[in-house]
Amino acid sequence: MIRVLVVAASPIVRAGLATVLAESPKFQVFTSGTNLDVLTQINEQQPDVLLLDWNDDREFWDIVQSPNSIPIIIIASNEQLDFNLMLRSGVRGILSPESRESEIILAVETVAAGMVVFHSEMIDYLLAASSLSTETMPTNVNQVLTSREIEVLQLLASGSGNKSIAQNLHISEHTVKFHISSIFQKLNVSTRTQAVAVGIRLGLVML
């Protein structure tokens, strides 16, 4: 059973999200509405996933920044988010406020399994913000990247730094840098954010 802590300032939103998840026997659901209560719930309930209604980009900032290592899914509109900062802070899922119940359930299951989930609208937003177009992208990431490069790209999507990637894959940081450089060249990108956006667009991790 996946233990999920639902966090939202609005009691109505909080109850609605909890109801959606509670209908599935896969989840054990807890709720919270304040920073202090959230940290208490994390310590007491040890949730596997934190589902956060990001209705204000600073209201729950302490939760995202806290060193609890719990994967976080944020429900927010694109303009509220700093994508790079979110990845570095432990966010592993971003959903649109218009997400369907089935998408929310699938996102929680996917993040609990250790993967990263971004709503399709978020990917379009990232591509537009990065000045990338579908015409400049390869049609299939598996056709242009080696299996090791795909592993590195997946770890980049999880927000891992070079040292963490090296430790995870049991390779040197120099080798990690080499793989990242190759990924950038093959995907025709120049930043990690662009590489992640293209990788997800090509089917790396996506709802």
PERAKA-V420492 format. One record per pair of residues at least 4 apart in sequence whose ideal C-beta (glycine too) atoms are under 6 Angstrom apart, sorted by the first residue. I is the first residue (numbers start at 1). J is the second residue. If there is no record, write none. Layout:
i=I j=J
i=I j=J
This chain:
i=1 j=28
i=2 j=26
i=2 j=27
i=2 j=48
i=2 j=112
i=3 j=28
i=3 j=47
i=3 j=48
i=4 j=21
i=4 j=27
i=4 j=29
i=4 j=49
i=4 j=51
i=4 j=108
i=5 j=30
i=5 j=41
i=5 j=47
i=5 j=50
i=6 j=14
i=6 j=17
i=6 j=18
i=6 j=31
i=6 j=51
i=7 j=32
i=7 j=38
i=7 j=52
i=8 j=13
i=8 j=14
i=8 j=53
i=9 j=33
i=13 j=53
i=14 j=31
i=14 j=33
i=18 j=22
i=18 j=29
i=18 j=31
i=20 j=101
i=20 j=104
i=21 j=27
i=21 j=29
i=22 j=29
i=24 j=105
i=30 j=41
i=30 j=45
i=32 j=37
i=32 j=38
i=32 j=41
i=35 j=62
i=38 j=63
i=41 j=45
i=42 j=68
i=48 j=112
i=49 j=71
i=49 j=108
i=49 j=111
i=49 j=112
i=50 j=70
i=50 j=72
i=51 j=73
i=52 j=60
i=52 j=72
i=52 j=74
i=53 j=75
i=54 j=74
i=54 j=76
i=57 j=80
i=61 j=65
i=64 j=89
i=65 j=89
i=71 j=92
i=71 j=111
i=72 j=90
i=72 j=91
i=73 j=93
i=73 j=107
i=73 j=111
i=74 j=91
i=74 j=94
i=75 j=95
i=75 j=97
i=76 j=80
i=76 j=81
i=78 j=125
i=81 j=86
i=84 j=193
i=86 j=91
i=87 j=159
i=88 j=159
i=92 j=111
i=92 j=116
i=93 j=107
i=93 j=111
i=93 j=117
i=94 j=118
i=94 j=122
i=95 j=99
i=95 j=107
i=95 j=119
i=96 j=119
i=96 j=121
i=99 j=103
i=99 j=104
i=103 j=207
i=107 j=117
i=110 j=115
i=110 j=117
i=111 j=117
i=115 j=205
i=116 j=157
i=116 j=158
i=116 j=205
i=117 j=207
i=118 j=122
i=118 j=123
i=118 j=200
i=119 j=207
i=123 j=200
i=123 j=201
i=126 j=197
i=127 j=132
i=127 j=197
i=130 j=194
i=132 j=194
i=136 j=188
i=137 j=198
i=138 j=144
i=141 j=145
i=141 j=199
i=141 j=202
i=144 j=186
i=145 j=149
i=145 j=150
i=149 j=179
i=149 j=183
i=152 j=179
i=153 j=183
i=153 j=199
i=155 j=160
i=155 j=165
i=156 j=192
i=156 j=196
i=157 j=196
i=160 j=164
i=160 j=165
i=162 j=173
i=162 j=176
i=165 j=176
i=166 j=171
i=166 j=172
i=166 j=173
i=166 j=176
i=171 j=175
i=183 j=187
i=183 j=195
i=184 j=189
i=187 j=195
i=187 j=198
i=189 j=194
i=189 j=195
i=189 j=198
i=199 j=204
i=200 j=204
i=200 j=205
i=200 j=206
